[in-house]
Amino acid sequence: MILYEMEDDCVGCPQGCINCGRREKTPHLEDLVCDCCNRSVEKLFKYDGSQYCSECILEDFEEINEDNFLEYLGE
């Protein structure tokens, strides 16, 4: 999941500054958290409606390599 907090764009300038009128709140990224293991990570992968870290996303897939690829040829 993507955790964020709403931040006010106002920087506290005197009235009439160039930023006046921009007092709306905008989202600010706080953290990326895996929906499976709940760890904070740098990158998430969206899959089947959820967001996973690289370790958890690979758990849903079966690896095919030189040692086991012949098993998959017969499918």
N, C-alpha and C positions, 0 to 999 in steps of 0.2 A: 504494500500500500504506500501511497505517497502522502507523507505527513507534511502539512503546511500550516502556517499561521498567517492571519491577516494583519498587514502592517499599514499604518496610516502614512501617506506620502508627505504630510506636512512636516517641515523641518524646523518650525518655530520661528520663522522670519517675522519681522514686523508686518502689520497689515499693508496690503498694496504691493507686496513683493511679486516677482514674476511667477511664482509657484501658486499664488492664490487661486482658488477654484479647483485645485487638484487635491482636495481633502478626502478623496474617496479611499477606501481601503483596497489594497491589492494583495494578492497571494504571494507569499514568500516561502520558498522551499526550505523545509526544516530537516527532513530526513527521508531516506528511502528504506522501507522495511519490507522484508520478504513475508508474504502471506502464509508461508508454510512454517518456517523456523523462527520467524519474528526477529531475525537479526538485522541490524542496520548495515546496509551495503552501499557500494558506489554505483551499482548498475542492477536494474531489474529487467526481467523478460516477461512480457505479457503472454499468457497461455491459458486458453479455456476460461476466460473471464477473471483470472487472478494474476497476480504479479509475483514472480519467483526470482530468487537469486540463482546464480549459475550452478551452484551445487544441487539445489533442490529441483531445478528444471530437468537436470540430467537423470534424476531418479525415475522419472516417468518414461524414459526411453531406454530401449535395449541396444547395447553396443554391438555393432557388427565389425569384426576385424578379420585378419588373415586366418586365425585359428578356428573361427566358427562360421565363416561365410558359406561354406558348403551346405550347412544345415538350412540356410535360407534359400538356396537355389532350388530345393525340392518343394518349397511351399507352393 
